[in-house]
Amino acid sequence: MDNLRLQDNDDNAWEIGEGIPQPHDPVVQKYFQGRDALINQEEKQRSDRSFRDTLSPIAKEACAIVSQIRFEELQTVWSTQRDGSQHDKDEAFPGMMFHLAKKQLEETKLFEIVRQMPKGALLHCHLEATVDLEWLFREAVATEGMHIAASAPLVNDSVRSNESFSFDWTKQRSQPDQSIWSPSYEPNALVPLQKAAETFPNGGVQGFLDWLLSRTTVTPTESLEHHTGVHAVWAKFLACFGVLRTLIWYEPILRKFLARFFKQLAEDGISYVDVRAAFAFRYRKLESEDMEEDYLEPMRVLQEELHRFQSTELGSNFWGARVIWTTIRAFDNRQIVKSMNQCIEVKLEFPELIAGFDLVGFEEAGRPLADLLPLLLHFRKLCAQAQVNLPFYLHAAETCQSGTETDQNLYDAILLGTRRLGHAFSLYKHPLLMDMVKEKRICVECCPISNEVLRFTASVMQHPLPAMLAHGVPVALSNDDPGILGQGHSGLSHDFWQVLQGIESVGLEGLAAMVENSIRYASLEDQDNHTWIEDVKNGAYGEGIRAQRLKEWKREWERFAQWIVLEYGVDIDTELEQQD
C-alpha cells in the first residue's frame, strides 16, 4: 500500500512538472461543466425524462437501492472472473443471451424485485403462446377424448423431429387400436392422446411431454444458433403455432388455458392485457363432433372466463382484457376480407371485448402493408358502414433490414393511423419517423426477449430500445410469445429483468416510465381518434377510465418503492458502509 502511495505521488509530481492540467484546475472544471450541460441537454429528450423528474423522495431512494443491487450483481453474479478464472466454461457476463442466463437470473435479488413490481398493462402477446406449455400438454393428456394424429408413422427420432402432427377431440372417429409410433400406423388416424403418451418409445409420459416441448418451443439450442439466420428460426416458430392452434380451441382446454393465463398475469403484477389472437382456427364446443362455423362461441368463453377470474380474490383488482383481432398477412385477399367481416361480426356481438385489428406473420416473407393497403382501406369502409370502432394496432418492421419492404412497413403503419407499433425494431434507423411517432403519440410495443430469441439481436445490450428511449419515443415492454420463446410464464418479469440488468441507462425509474406508458396506451375502451389522442395526452390528469387506472398504478408504484426501501435499504446501507 505504501509503495502505491509513493507511486501516485511520483506520478502526480511528474504530471505537474510536465504542465498536465490537474482535475481541480479551472480549465478541467470548465470542460466538465460543459460536458455535464451537454449530457443534461440530451437527456431532456428522453421519453422517460418527465417521469424521472417527478419521482417522489421514497421512489428516488428505491431507484438508488435497485441501482446499487444491480451494480453489485454485475460484480458478483455476472462477472467473467467471479471464480478467479478468466476462461470459465460456464462464465456469466452482463447482457448474456436469455436462455444462458435464465436459471441464474431467477435466483437474483434483482429478479425478485422485478417480480414484485406492479407492471400495469401487457400490450403485445399472442394468446396461443402465452402459458407454460408443459402444463398445457399435461392438461391435454388428462382431457377425455383428446387425440393426436400425424402425417406419417412416428417411428424414430428423425421422423418425430420433422413430420407434422396435430391434436383433435373426438369420440366417433377414434382409432384406439392404432399406434402412432408403429410402422403400421395409418397417416392422419386419430389416436387417443393418453395412449400415445403412455406408449411413447423414449420415456413414456415424461418423454412424450419433452418431445412435444421440443416441437412446440424454440429450444435453448435453437435460440443460440444465430448463424443459421432469421428465416430458419421463424420456420420453427410458425410451426409451433400450427400445432398449438389445434389444441387450445377445444372448449374445456380453452377454459383452463384462459384461467391460468389470467392467474399468471395477476400473480406477476399485471392488471390488464390487450391480447392478440389469430383467427385462423376451428373451434369445438364441449363434446361436439362438429366445428363451429364462426368465432362467437370462443369469444363468449373468453368473456365468461375473464368475468369468472375477476370474481376471485386474486382477480378482484384485475382491470380486464380485450382482444386485438389478427389475421395472417400471408393469406390471399379473399381470406383476409373474410376475416375482416368476421371481425366486425364478433365486434357487433361483443363490443367491449374486441379492441382493434392487426395482421401477423413473418414480415420478411410478405405481404408488406403497401401491398395490403387496398384491403385495409376496404376494412375502414366496412367498419364505417357497420358503425363500429376498430382501430389499427399494427406489427411493423420486425426486421434488422433497412430500406426493404419490411422496413418500409413503418411508413404505412404510421400513415394508416396505427395507435401502437408492434416491435418496430428498425424504427431507430428513421429519425423523421421517430419524430412523427412522438408527435402522433404512437407507442412502440417492445419485446426484448422475443427479439433476441428470434435472432434480430444477439443480446439485449445491442437492442435498439435505448436509442428509441433517448430519442423520446414512447415505449412499453411486452413478452410476445413466452410459452414458445422460453420465459415459461405469462408474465413480464423476465423481459423487465433483461432490460433492467442489461441496459445501463434504464434503471428502475425507466422501467416504471414504460409501465406508465403501457397504461397510457392500453385500449381500455372504445374511443374515436380525437378522444384517444386527448386521453393519451392528458394521462392521469384526464377524467376517464385511463386517468383512473394511471392514478391507481401510481399508488401501487409508491407502495412498491416503500417495500424496496424497507426490504433492501438497510442491507444496502450496511454494504456501502463496509465498502467505505
C-alpha positions as a printed Julia matrix, in Angstrom:
580×3 Matrix{Float64}:
   0.0     0.0     0.0
   2.83    2.42    0.89
   4.51    1.66   -2.42
   1.31    2.52   -4.27
   1.07    5.87   -2.46
   4.69    6.65   -3.36
   3.95    5.75   -6.99
   0.88    8.01   -7.01
   2.91   10.89   -5.53
   5.64   10.41   -8.13
   3.1    10.36  -10.96
   1.41   13.48   -9.66
   4.69   15.33   -9.37
   5.65   14.24  -12.88
   2.3    15.47  -14.32
   2.71   18.87  -12.64
   6.27   19.1   -13.9
   5.08   18.37  -17.43
   2.35   21.02  -17.17
  -0.53   18.49  -17.48
  -3.76   20.06  -16.13
  -5.0    18.62  -12.84
  -8.63   17.7   -12.03
  -9.06   20.78   -9.81
  -7.69   23.22  -12.41
 -10.25   25.72  -13.79
  -9.77   24.56  -17.4
 -10.64   20.98  -16.47
 -13.55   22.04  -14.27
 -14.94   24.24  -17.05
 -14.71   21.36  -19.52
 -16.67   19.03  -17.26
 -19.28   21.71  -16.61
 -19.83   21.93  -20.36
 -19.85   18.14  -20.62
 -22.49   17.84  -17.88
 -24.6    20.51  -19.6
 -24.43   18.62  -22.89
 -25.47   15.33  -21.26
 -28.33   17.06  -19.47
 -29.46   18.73  -22.69
 -29.62   15.36  -24.46
 -31.37   13.66  -21.54
 -34.16   16.24  -21.76
 -35.21   14.48  -24.98
 -35.69   11.11  -23.26
 -39.21    9.72  -23.24
 -38.91    8.98  -19.51
 -37.47   12.38  -18.51
 -40.76   13.75  -17.16
 -41.33   10.64  -15.06
 -37.8    10.8   -13.65
 -38.17   14.48  -12.79
 -41.34   13.89  -10.77
 -40.19   10.93   -8.66
 -41.17   11.13   -5.01
 -38.38   11.04   -2.39
 -39.23    7.43   -1.47
 -39.22    6.41   -5.16
 -35.84    8.09   -5.68
 -34.44    6.16   -2.74
 -35.88    2.89   -4.07
 -34.36    3.52   -7.51
 -30.97    4.22   -5.94
 -31.16    0.99   -3.94
 -32.03   -1.03   -7.04
 -29.2     0.63   -8.94
 -26.79   -0.43   -6.2
 -28.12   -4.01   -6.22
 -27.72   -4.1    -9.98
 -24.12   -2.88   -9.66
 -23.3    -5.47   -7.0
 -24.74   -8.3    -9.08
 -22.76   -7.12  -12.09
 -19.63   -7.57   -9.98
 -20.62  -10.92   -8.48
 -23.27  -12.86  -10.41
 -22.44  -11.52  -13.88
 -18.67  -11.27  -13.74
 -16.45  -13.29  -16.08
 -13.96  -13.69  -13.25
 -16.35  -14.4   -10.38
 -14.45  -17.61   -9.51
 -10.97  -16.3   -10.27
 -10.82  -17.86  -13.72
 -10.74  -15.87  -16.93
 -11.8   -18.83  -19.04
 -14.65  -20.44  -17.11
 -16.61  -22.66  -19.5
 -19.84  -21.58  -17.78
 -18.87  -17.95  -17.42
 -21.58  -15.35  -16.88
 -21.45  -11.82  -18.19
 -23.75   -8.79  -18.4
 -26.23   -9.0   -21.26
 -25.63  -12.68  -21.94
 -28.25  -14.46  -24.03
 -31.5   -15.06  -22.2
 -31.53  -18.86  -22.33
 -27.97  -18.98  -20.99
 -28.83  -16.62  -18.14
 -32.37  -17.76  -17.26
 -31.66  -20.22  -14.46
 -29.16  -17.93  -12.77
 -31.12  -14.71  -13.16
 -34.15  -16.24  -11.44
 -32.08  -16.58   -8.25
 -31.01  -12.92   -8.08
 -32.26  -10.12   -5.84
 -32.95   -8.02   -8.9
 -35.33  -10.61  -10.32
 -37.19  -10.88   -7.03
 -37.61   -7.09   -7.01
 -38.86   -7.09  -10.6
 -41.32   -9.9    -9.81
 -42.9    -7.72   -7.12
 -43.19   -4.67   -9.38
 -46.7    -3.51  -10.43
 -46.46   -3.8   -14.21
 -49.58   -2.11  -15.5
 -50.71   -3.44  -18.89
 -49.38   -6.14  -21.21
 -49.9    -4.72  -24.69
 -48.32   -7.28  -27.02
 -48.82  -11.02  -26.66
 -50.26  -13.79  -28.82
 -52.82  -15.89  -26.98
 -51.79  -19.35  -28.22
 -48.24  -18.82  -26.91
 -48.87  -17.25  -23.53
 -48.89  -20.1   -20.98
 -46.31  -22.67  -19.9
 -46.68  -25.46  -22.44
 -45.76  -28.46  -20.28
 -48.76  -27.61  -18.09
 -50.92  -27.31  -21.22
 -49.83  -30.7   -22.55
 -50.47  -32.4   -19.2
 -53.97  -30.95  -19.21
 -54.5   -32.19  -22.77
 -53.36  -35.73  -21.91
 -55.77  -35.73  -18.97
 -58.71  -34.45  -21.06
 -61.05  -37.24  -22.1
 -61.46  -37.56  -25.85
 -58.28  -35.73  -26.88
 -56.41  -37.37  -29.75
 -53.25  -36.94  -31.77
 -52.67  -37.54  -35.47
 -49.54  -37.4   -37.64
 -48.78  -37.19  -41.33
 -46.74  -40.42  -41.16
 -45.8   -43.11  -38.62
 -43.52  -41.53  -36.0
 -41.18  -44.5   -35.85
 -37.84  -42.9   -34.9
 -36.26  -39.68  -33.61
 -35.58  -38.32  -37.08
 -39.18  -38.72  -38.21
 -40.51  -37.41  -34.9
 -38.4   -34.28  -35.38
 -39.81  -33.44  -38.8
 -43.23  -34.91  -39.57
 -46.26  -32.73  -38.89
 -48.81  -33.64  -36.23
 -51.94  -32.16  -34.71
 -54.49  -32.58  -31.93
 -58.25  -33.02  -32.04
 -61.17  -34.1   -29.88
 -63.48  -36.92  -30.92
 -65.42  -39.94  -29.79
 -66.73  -41.18  -33.11
 -63.51  -41.0   -35.16
 -61.12  -42.54  -32.63
 -58.87  -45.42  -33.71
 -57.56  -46.79  -30.41
 -56.07  -49.92  -31.99
 -53.55  -47.82  -33.92
 -50.13  -46.84  -32.55
 -48.73  -43.58  -33.86
 -45.23  -44.93  -33.07
 -45.67  -48.08  -35.21
 -44.75  -48.55  -38.89
 -48.29  -49.84  -39.44
 -49.84  -46.5   -38.35
 -52.24  -45.1   -40.94
 -51.38  -41.43  -41.64
 -53.78  -38.91  -40.08
 -55.56  -41.55  -37.98
 -56.72  -40.16  -34.62
 -55.05  -42.0   -31.72
 -56.09  -41.36  -28.08
 -53.64  -38.86  -26.64
 -53.25  -40.62  -23.3
 -52.4   -43.89  -25.05
 -49.84  -42.13  -27.26
 -48.24  -40.57  -24.19
 -48.09  -43.8   -22.21
 -46.6   -45.78  -25.12
 -44.04  -43.17  -26.19
 -40.87  -45.17  -27.02
 -38.4   -42.87  -25.24
 -39.53  -42.48  -21.65
 -43.28  -42.88  -21.56
 -45.39  -39.88  -20.49
 -42.48  -37.6   -19.46
 -40.58  -38.46  -22.61
 -43.72  -37.67  -24.61
 -44.09  -34.27  -22.9
 -40.42  -33.5   -23.55
 -40.88  -34.39  -27.21
 -43.95  -32.14  -27.5
 -42.0   -29.28  -25.95
 -39.14  -29.79  -28.4
 -41.62  -29.48  -31.28
 -43.6   -26.51  -29.96
 -40.92  -24.23  -28.5
 -37.82  -22.53  -29.8
 -35.43  -24.61  -27.75
 -32.44  -23.09  -25.92
 -30.1   -24.62  -28.51
 -32.13  -23.22  -31.41
 -32.27  -19.8   -29.8
 -28.46  -19.63  -29.71
 -27.83  -20.77  -33.31
 -27.82  -17.27  -34.77
 -25.54  -18.39  -37.59
 -28.48  -20.24  -39.21
 -30.33  -16.96  -39.72
 -33.73  -15.41  -39.08
 -35.65  -17.45  -41.65
 -34.65  -20.78  -40.08
 -35.82  -19.9   -36.59
 -39.04  -18.38  -37.94
 -39.85  -21.63  -39.77
 -39.73  -23.43  -36.42
 -41.56  -20.6   -34.66
 -44.51  -20.6   -37.06
 -44.72  -24.39  -36.97
 -45.22  -24.17  -33.19
 -48.34  -22.06  -33.69
 -49.68  -24.53  -36.24
 -49.65  -27.3   -33.61
 -50.94  -25.21  -30.7
 -53.94  -23.91  -32.66
 -55.21  -27.5   -32.94
 -55.09  -27.91  -29.16
 -56.29  -24.86  -27.24
 -59.5   -24.22  -29.15
 -61.43  -27.11  -27.63
 -63.75  -25.61  -25.02
 -62.64  -27.48  -21.86
 -58.97  -26.84  -22.63
 -59.61  -23.22  -23.61
 -61.37  -22.52  -20.31
 -58.47  -23.95  -18.26
 -55.98  -22.16  -20.52
 -57.63  -18.77  -20.01
 -57.96  -19.28  -16.25
 -54.23  -19.99  -15.99
 -53.37  -17.09  -18.31
 -55.27  -14.53  -16.22
 -53.96  -16.03  -12.97
 -50.32  -15.82  -14.07
 -50.76  -12.25  -15.28
 -52.19  -11.13  -11.94
 -49.54  -13.01   -9.95
 -46.87  -11.15  -11.92
 -48.33   -7.74  -11.14
 -50.1    -7.2   -14.47
 -53.52   -5.54  -14.23
 -54.7    -5.51  -17.86
 -53.95   -7.2   -21.17
 -54.51   -6.47  -24.86
 -54.14   -9.96  -26.3
 -53.81  -10.78  -29.96
 -55.46  -13.91  -31.3
 -55.0   -15.14  -34.87
 -58.46  -16.05  -36.09
 -57.35  -18.87  -38.34
 -58.5   -21.75  -36.15
 -61.51  -24.05  -35.85
 -63.35  -24.04  -32.53
 -65.06  -27.05  -30.97
 -67.59  -26.8   -28.14
 -67.68  -29.3   -25.28
 -68.05  -32.85  -26.65
 -69.21  -31.65  -30.05
 -68.18  -33.62  -33.13
 -68.88  -30.54  -35.28
 -66.7   -27.46  -35.53
 -68.26  -24.02  -35.08
 -68.84  -22.06  -38.24
 -67.94  -18.7   -36.69
 -65.97  -17.22  -33.76
 -68.78  -16.14  -31.49
 -68.5   -19.1   -29.11
 -64.78  -18.82  -28.28
 -65.2   -15.11  -27.58
 -68.18  -15.86  -25.33
 -65.97  -18.32  -23.43
 -63.18  -15.75  -23.13
 -65.59  -13.18  -21.74
 -67.04  -15.67  -19.27
 -63.63  -16.79  -18.03
 -62.49  -13.18  -17.64
 -65.53  -12.35  -15.52
 -65.09  -15.56  -13.54
 -61.48  -14.65  -12.78
 -62.39  -11.09  -11.81
 -64.85  -12.52   -9.26
 -62.0   -14.27   -7.41
 -59.84  -12.71   -4.7
 -56.75  -12.7    -6.93
 -58.66  -11.23   -9.86
 -60.65   -8.65   -7.94
 -58.2    -5.89   -8.92
 -57.61   -7.15  -12.46
 -58.87   -4.39  -14.74
 -59.72   -6.51  -17.74
 -58.71   -7.91  -21.11
 -59.51   -7.05  -24.71
 -58.72   -8.81  -27.97
 -56.86   -7.36  -30.93
 -58.24   -9.36  -33.85
 -55.47  -10.6   -36.09
 -55.44  -12.32  -39.42
 -52.5   -13.85  -41.27
 -50.71  -11.35  -43.51
 -49.72  -14.11  -45.98
 -53.37  -15.03  -46.67
 -54.83  -14.18  -50.05
 -57.28  -11.29  -50.46
 -60.41  -13.44  -50.18
 -59.24  -14.98  -46.9
 -58.29  -11.61  -45.42
 -61.59   -9.96  -46.36
 -63.48  -12.93  -44.92
 -61.58  -12.46  -41.66
 -62.33   -8.73  -41.67
 -66.04   -9.43  -42.0
 -65.85  -11.99  -39.2
 -64.07   -9.44  -37.03
 -66.9    -6.95  -37.5
 -69.48   -9.66  -36.81
 -67.83  -10.52  -33.49
 -67.34   -6.84  -32.63
 -71.08   -6.24  -33.0
 -71.8    -9.17  -30.68
 -69.05   -8.38  -28.13
 -68.33   -4.65  -28.48
 -66.4    -4.37  -25.19
 -64.17   -7.36  -25.99
 -62.78   -6.65  -29.48
 -60.38   -3.69  -29.41
 -58.85   -3.41  -32.87
 -57.28   -5.09  -35.88
 -53.81   -6.31  -36.9
 -52.07   -8.67  -39.33
 -49.47  -11.16  -38.12
 -46.83  -13.47  -39.54
 -43.21  -13.28  -40.64
 -42.95   -9.83  -42.22
 -39.88  -10.62  -44.29
 -41.82  -13.39  -46.03
 -44.55  -10.9   -47.06
 -47.04   -9.38  -47.54
 -45.96   -5.76  -46.87
 -48.54   -3.22  -45.73
 -48.23   -1.36  -49.03
 -49.5    -4.49  -50.78
 -52.31   -4.86  -48.24
 -53.33   -1.18  -48.45
 -56.47   -1.67  -50.62
 -57.75   -4.29  -48.17
 -57.06   -2.08  -45.15
 -58.88    0.84  -46.76
 -61.75   -1.52  -47.54
 -61.81   -2.57  -43.89
 -62.16    1.05  -42.82
 -65.16    1.39  -45.11
 -66.73   -1.79  -43.74
 -66.27   -0.5   -40.17
 -67.89    2.82  -41.05
 -70.84    1.06  -42.66
 -71.29   -1.17  -39.59
 -70.73    1.8   -37.25
 -68.01    0.04  -35.26
 -64.71    1.39  -33.98
 -61.83   -0.96  -34.86
 -58.53    0.98  -34.95
 -55.27   -0.5   -36.18
 -52.58   -1.84  -33.82
 -50.12   -2.91  -36.49
 -47.0    -5.03  -36.46
 -44.36   -3.13  -38.43
 -40.64   -3.53  -39.18
 -39.87   -6.61  -37.09
 -36.62   -6.8   -39.01
 -32.91   -6.0   -38.96
 -33.08   -4.81  -42.54
 -33.02   -1.24  -43.79
 -34.7     0.11  -46.89
 -36.59   -3.09  -47.66
 -40.35   -3.51  -47.99
 -40.42   -4.9   -44.46
 -38.57   -1.9   -43.08
 -40.91    0.4   -45.01
 -43.93   -1.08  -43.26
 -43.23    1.66  -40.72
 -44.22    4.36  -43.21
 -47.51    2.66  -43.99
 -48.38    1.81  -40.39
 -47.91    5.46  -39.38
 -49.83    6.8   -42.39
 -52.66    4.33  -41.71
 -53.01    5.78  -38.22
 -51.9     2.83  -36.12
 -52.25    3.56  -32.42
 -49.28    1.41  -31.48
 -46.42   -0.24  -33.36
 -45.7    -3.91  -32.81
 -41.92   -4.34  -32.43
 -40.82   -1.52  -34.81
 -37.34   -2.97  -34.46
 -35.86   -0.83  -37.26
 -37.56    2.42  -36.2
 -34.34    3.77  -34.67
 -32.89    3.98  -38.2
 -35.56    6.54  -39.17
 -35.12    9.88  -37.35
 -38.04   11.52  -39.17
 -40.37    8.63  -38.37
 -39.32    8.72  -34.73
 -40.3    12.39  -34.63
 -43.66   11.52  -36.22
 -44.26    8.74  -33.71
 -43.69   11.23  -30.89
 -45.88   13.88  -32.48
 -48.72   11.44  -33.25
 -48.38    9.8   -29.81
 -47.82    6.28  -31.09
 -46.38    3.78  -28.63
 -43.88    1.06  -29.55
 -44.62   -2.4   -28.14
 -41.08   -3.62  -27.43
 -40.45   -7.35  -26.83
 -36.73   -7.7   -25.95
 -36.51  -11.45  -25.29
 -38.55  -12.24  -28.38
 -36.27  -10.06  -30.49
 -33.24  -11.94  -29.17
 -34.6   -15.47  -29.47
 -35.93  -14.78  -32.98
 -32.45  -13.56  -33.94
 -32.98   -9.86  -34.53
 -30.33   -9.12  -31.9
 -27.75  -11.33  -30.21
 -28.01   -9.56  -26.86
 -30.23   -7.08  -25.07
 -27.15   -4.82  -24.91
 -27.36   -4.49  -28.71
 -31.12   -3.84  -28.72
 -32.39   -0.55  -30.23
 -34.55    0.17  -27.16
 -32.05    2.68  -25.63
 -31.92    4.58  -28.92
 -35.71    4.9   -29.02
 -35.92    5.99  -25.38
 -33.14    8.54  -25.88
 -34.97   10.0   -28.87
 -38.2    10.4   -26.88
 -40.21    7.55  -28.44
 -42.95    6.19  -26.11
 -42.24    2.52  -25.39
 -43.96   -0.22  -23.39
 -42.32   -3.58  -22.69
 -44.12   -6.79  -23.68
 -43.38  -10.52  -23.83
 -44.81  -11.54  -27.24
 -44.86  -15.37  -27.05
 -43.49  -16.5   -23.67
 -44.76  -20.07  -23.93
 -42.85  -20.7   -27.15
 -39.81  -18.46  -26.64
 -38.68  -19.67  -23.25
 -39.91  -17.37  -20.5
 -42.25  -20.2   -19.5
 -44.71  -17.87  -17.78
 -47.4   -15.46  -18.95
 -45.89  -12.54  -17.04
 -43.39   -9.82  -17.84
 -40.74  -10.31  -15.16
 -38.13  -11.93  -17.4
 -38.35   -9.18  -20.01
 -38.26   -6.5   -17.32
 -35.2    -8.08  -15.72
 -33.42   -8.42  -19.07
 -33.8    -4.7   -19.75
 -33.02   -3.57  -16.2
 -29.85   -5.64  -15.87
 -28.65   -5.39  -19.47
 -29.15   -1.69  -20.26
 -27.31    0.79  -18.04
 -29.41    3.83  -18.96
 -32.83    2.42  -17.98
 -32.88    1.79  -14.23
 -35.95    1.08  -12.15
 -37.29    4.54  -12.95
 -37.01    3.81  -16.68
 -38.93    0.57  -16.24
 -41.61    2.4   -14.29
 -41.95    5.04  -17.01
 -42.55    2.28  -19.57
 -45.16    0.74  -17.26
 -46.9     4.11  -17.15
 -46.83    4.12  -20.96
 -48.42    0.68  -21.04
 -51.46    2.03  -19.19
 -51.49    5.31  -21.09
 -51.63    3.45  -24.42
 -53.81    0.46  -23.43
 -57.06    0.06  -25.38
 -59.13    0.23  -22.22
 -62.29    1.32  -24.02
 -63.59    2.27  -27.45
 -62.63    5.83  -28.4
 -62.59    7.78  -31.64
 -59.18    9.03  -32.75
 -59.58   12.55  -31.38
 -60.71   11.34  -27.95
 -57.94    8.72  -27.91
 -55.22   11.31  -28.59
 -56.55   13.71  -25.98
 -56.88   10.92  -23.42
 -53.33    9.72  -24.05
 -52.04   13.29  -23.87
 -53.82   14.08  -20.61
 -52.79   10.85  -18.9
 -53.51   10.9   -15.16
 -54.86   14.46  -15.49
 -57.77   13.32  -17.65
 -61.23   12.4   -16.45
 -61.92    8.9   -17.83
 -61.01    5.34  -17.03
 -57.43    5.8   -18.31
 -56.75    8.57  -15.8
 -58.28    6.45  -13.06
 -56.07    3.45  -13.89
 -52.95    5.6   -14.05
 -53.69    7.0   -10.61
 -54.3     3.5    -9.23
 -51.0     2.3   -10.63
 -49.15    5.32   -9.24
 -50.34    4.42   -5.75
 -49.17    0.82   -6.29
 -45.81    2.13   -7.52
 -45.31    4.19   -4.35
 -46.17    1.17   -2.17
 -43.71   -0.9    -4.2
 -40.99    1.74   -3.72
 -41.65    1.74    0.01
 -41.35   -2.08    0.07
 -37.94   -1.86   -1.64
 -36.67    0.63    0.91
 -37.92   -1.44    3.84
 -36.79   -4.78    2.42
 -33.4    -3.85    0.97
 -32.45   -0.39    2.22
 -30.73   -1.47    5.45
 -28.73   -4.2     3.72
 -27.56   -1.83    1.02
 -26.6     0.89    3.5
 -24.66   -1.65    5.56
 -22.83   -2.92    2.49
 -21.95    0.61    1.43
 -20.61    1.4     4.91
 -18.49   -1.76    4.79
 -17.11   -0.71    1.41
 -16.21    2.72    2.82
